[in-house]
Amino acid sequence: MSTKFEQRLQTELRYSEQTIDAKHLQRLSDYRQQAFDNAALAPSRLRRLLWPSAGMALASILVFVLAIIVPLSPLGPTVTNEYVSDNQELYDDLEFYYWLADSEQDLRG
């Protein structure tokens, strides 16, 4: 399925691979060795990057757990049964108060 152009490029590539001089072979070998050395250092770089991200993940989990265990605003208003029972009449007549507020707004224009 390859065209004549592809075949020509393939033969030129194979020819240039076979006729490469020693200077270029040495440079390629040096580049290859340098790539292997860098690949060997990659896990230590990865470990160096994993510590901050693992710390942030652990801190996020800790904040989430503490938010569940400890209320976020202990000084904020809380609804207690005493408060609800004291104002039970207000809650019973709440619909009336809504109607009253609406009718007052209609009277004001």
DAGIVEN-V787486 format. One record per pair of residues at least 12 apart in sequence whose C-alpha atoms are under 8 Angstrom apart, sorted by the first residue. I is the first residue (numbers start at 1). J is the second residue. D is the distance in Angstrom with one decimal. If there is no record, write none. Layout:
BEGIN
[[I	J	D] [I	J	D]]
END
This chain:
BEGIN
none
END
